[in-house]
């Protein structure tokens, strides 16, 4: 068994950081798609108002525009759903990596405590031996 887990802990920390960055990127992409969807809805509202103000002129193109806007919105919804699946997987991966990191850190803490206890025990044994030597020589 290795004496220290520090290099393995650094490796797993980098994996956790990478998964956090991946998750943040996916969340950012969903936010951008949601923003585009809101902008699309806003554009649809503007077109509806335009059709009400000028029904003859806008009537020719409004139907095609609405069909295209609905198709675009459906694609955005599908992309968002796909990204949400990826987000769930990324969260699971991050959770697993974090649990692995926490396990390694706990194991290292236990090893450090054991080493400190062993060092304290050895120091106390040395001090006891010195004290016995002094006592045996009658120096006290």
C-alpha positions in Angstrom: 0.0 0.0 0.0 1.3 3.4 -0.9 2.4 5.7 1.9 0.7 8.8 0.6 -2.4 9.3 -1.6 -1.5 12.9 -2.4 -0.8 12.4 -6.1 -3.9 10.3 -6.5 -5.9 13.0 -4.7 -4.5 15.6 -7.1 -5.5 13.5 -10.0 -9.1 13.0 -8.7 -9.3 16.7 -7.8 -8.4 17.6 -11.4 -11.1 15.1 -12.6 -13.7 16.8 -10.3 -12.7 20.2 -11.6 -13.0 19.0 -15.2 -16.4 17.6 -14.5 -17.5 20.9 -12.9 -16.3 22.8 -15.9 -18.2 20.4 -18.2 -21.4 20.8 -16.1 -21.0 24.6 -16.1 -20.6 24.6 -19.9 -23.7 22.5 -20.4 -25.7 24.7 -18.0 -24.5 27.8 -19.9 -25.6 26.2 -23.2 -29.1 25.6 -21.8 -29.2 29.2 -20.6 -28.3 30.4 -24.1 -31.0 28.2 -25.7 -33.5 29.4 -23.2 -32.6 33.0 -24.0 -33.0 32.3 -27.7 -36.3 30.8 -27.0 -37.5 33.9 -25.1 -36.2 36.1 -28.0 -38.1 33.9 -30.4 -41.3 34.3 -28.4 -40.7 38.1 -28.3 -40.3 38.2 -32.1 -43.5 36.2 -32.5 -45.4 38.7 -30.3 -44.0 41.6 -32.5 -45.1 39.8 -35.6 -48.6 39.3 -34.2 -48.8 43.0 -33.4 -47.6 43.8 -36.9 -50.2 41.6 -38.5 -52.9 43.3 -36.4 -51.7 46.7 -37.6 -51.3 45.8 -41.3 -53.3 42.6 -41.9 -53.2 42.8 -45.7 -49.5 43.2 -46.2 -48.4 40.9 -43.3 -50.9 38.3 -44.0 -49.0 36.9 -46.9 -45.8 36.1 -45.0 -47.1 35.6 -41.4 -48.2 32.0 -41.9 -44.8 30.9 -43.2 -43.1 32.9 -40.5 -45.2 31.3 -37.8 -44.5 27.8 -39.2 -40.8 28.4 -39.3 -40.8 29.9 -35.8 -42.7 26.9 -34.4 -40.2 24.6 -36.0 -37.3 26.6 -34.6 -38.9 26.6 -31.1 -39.4 22.8 -31.4 -35.7 22.4 -32.3 -34.7 24.5 -29.4 -36.9 22.4 -27.0 -35.3 19.2 -28.4 -31.8 20.7 -27.9 -32.7 21.7 -24.4 -34.0 18.3 -23.6 -30.9 16.6 -25.0 -28.7 19.0 -23.0 -30.7 18.3 -19.8 -30.0 14.5 -20.3 -26.3 15.4 -20.6 -26.6 17.6 -17.5 -28.0 14.7 -15.5 -25.2 12.4 -16.7 -22.6 15.1 -15.9 -24.1 15.6 -12.4 -23.9 11.9 -11.8 -20.3 11.8 -13.0 -19.4 14.8 -10.8 -21.1 13.2 -7.8 -19.1 10.0 -8.3 -15.8 11.8 -8.8 -16.5 13.9 -5.7 -17.3 10.8 -3.6 -14.1 9.2 -4.8 -12.2 12.3 -3.9 -13.7 12.5 -0.4 -12.9 8.8 0.2 -9.3 9.3 -0.7 -9.0 12.5 1.4 -10.5 10.6 4.4 -8.1 7.7 3.9 -5.2 10.2 3.7 -6.4 11.9 6.9 -6.5 8.5 8.7 -3.0 7.7 7.5 -1.7 11.1 8.7 -3.3 10.6 12.1 -1.7 7.1 12.3 1.7 8.5 11.4 1.4 11.3 13.9 0.3 8.8 16.6 3.3 6.5 15.8 5.7 9.5 15.8 4.3 10.6 19.2 4.6 7.0 20.5 8.2 6.8 19.3 9.1 10.2 20.8 7.6 9.2 24.1 9.5 5.9 24.1 12.7 7.8 23.5 12.0 10.2 26.3 11.1 7.3 28.6 14.4 5.6 27.7 16.3 8.8 28.4 14.5 9.3 31.7 15.3 5.7 32.7 19.0 6.1 31.7 19.2 9.3 33.8 17.5 7.6 36.7 19.7 4.5 36.5 22.8 6.6 36.6 21.5 8.3 39.7 21.7 11.7 38.2 18.4 12.8 39.7 
